């Protein structure tokens, strides 16, 4: 039987106030995909980080802009994309600094991308300057049922 | 909106206790930052952040811990973290915070670590 893909999209004004709404959306999709609770938590945090970056950096807190979160899952994996039309950035230009270096520089930023890469299985960027930016994140689905059977 | 957040500061034996409750994200982290800054401005450099009721933290909240720790230690103070629930502790540990911060089980233990030092 062919795998059936399910697609979900959330589009919200670019405000940190909506991060809670985005997290609720991601959690709901993760539950529909029957991911285990730990992976849903990881997904929730990764998408929060991606959207916070868009709201703060790509859009500079311009609430007239919109953040789009698109999720697609099948039996194997959940793919989630965060899409914006703001100022794109080249992640390759982000210097790999350690947390110790950030502390000594008294910097509070630079942790989000690091978290996303740690929490998700695959992370990629698609940037069309002046048009749109897409951050794609993939998480393999480890189902609750499978976990229980293993125990 | 399901985004409860509360923050409370108290002082015990000269040590500032900042208690976080609910969700710390990019929306609520500035309140946490202001609370830590207020203690520093008041000349209080020994701070415990009680996270027993903290359900969630993103990098915006973690960044607050990072941005103040050097300044506090330079002033012979410290910022210690206590009471992390496993899910939240996991987030701290992904970034290696356990190598930088003292993370204690509960507030009395964190208090003892301050008074012993």
Interface residues (C-beta under 8 A of the other chain):
Chain A: X16 X17 X19 X20 X21 X23 X24 X41 X45 X48 X49 X52 X55 X56 X98 X99 X100 X102 X103 X104 X106 X107 X108 X109 X111 X112 X114 X115 X118 X119
Chain B: X1 X2 X3 X23 X25 X26 X27 X33 X56 X58 X59 X60 X62 X63 X64 X66 X67 X68 X69 X70 X71 X87 X91 X94 X95 X96 X97 X99 X100
